[in-house]
């Protein structure tokens, strides 16, 4: 499982630099990524055609979910429901596992 540079999410450019990701597993019903953002890197507000469950392994994230400010600390989980606008910013170097289901219709992140 090699790491790939990440510069987009849902076709939109990341803000403040690049992250990295690697695919952990894929099944007919969904997939799992491991994602890392260095401090200060953020996704723009976006939504997608799948649900995402985010488990923060290390670091600290802040962002928005349907217009509300949210924070996530290591060991916590949040759900980004399909179609709901959200954003994510790493306040310190951060690493998380993201489960996406059903299987996205197009690759949701890229280099």
Phi, psi and omega in degrees: 000100181265155179277146177235138175298142181239120180235353179223155170223125184050038177080000180257141181289141173295158181253132173085010178136204182238155169250196174212156181212162170213146179281129179264320182194154175217139177225174180303326185265357181169189180209168177227135175241152163253130186232140176232133171239132169288161179309134177093347178277140184218155170266148172288168175298130181206170172218172182209176186268020181215162172274146174235132171250123184250124173246115182277114181282314180209153177101204182207132180238147169228160180178203178231152175219109182055040177087352179264143175284137179224153173230154180220128179250160181310134180092355180259163183230148174219153177249131171254097181293151179302140177080354182264122180296138179204164176216162182219136174225133176277119177277338170220169176308129188223149180222134179216162173251132182236122178259129183239125178211145355294178180306125181302148182287338176215159180301122185281340179227156182197172182268000000 
